[in-house]
Amino acid sequence: MTATDPALTALASGWAALSLLHGRIETRIERALQSRYSLSVREYALLDVLSRQHDGEGGHLQMKQVADAVVLSQSATTRLVSRLEDRGLLARYLCPTDRRGIYTDVTGTGLALLTEARPTHDATCREALDEAATHPELASLAEAVRAVRTPPTP
């Protein structure tokens, strides 16, 4: 294969289109969340992930799992948790079965803000996908994003 091989060129074009779509959606959501709720996309994602924890088996996430879910390094996730904890949106506590483990939960204030921000997040995402669907190079990706269904949480 050479650098001008059609398969490589198609792959690079597909990746560029996916990156473009992601950037457009994220930028649009970032603006909406920042202006209305003083939340970044990453802060919203962290609140959302942590709000889905439960008391059942494996229901609480360790920091590595949280970092993977919000697509950040562990150190960046820890800093993000600290910022949201300082704002009263998250609280950390020791794992009751392993005193070395620390869990993070969304506070009542954090849940209220997440509940308030979720419709804006979702509507802005839909609007960004609608706009992307008008561009031939992004239309199939926008449709693919819409087709993804989240499995129900236990």
Buried (B, 14 or more C-beta within 10 A) or exposed (E): EEEEEEEEEEEEEEEEBBEBBEEBBBEBBBEBBBEEBEBBBBBBBBBBBBBBBEEEEEEBBBBEEBBBBBEBEEEEBBEBBEBBBEBEBBBEEEEEEEEEEBBBBBBEEBBEBBEEBBEBBEEBBEBBBEBBBEBEEBBEBBEEBEEEEEEEEE
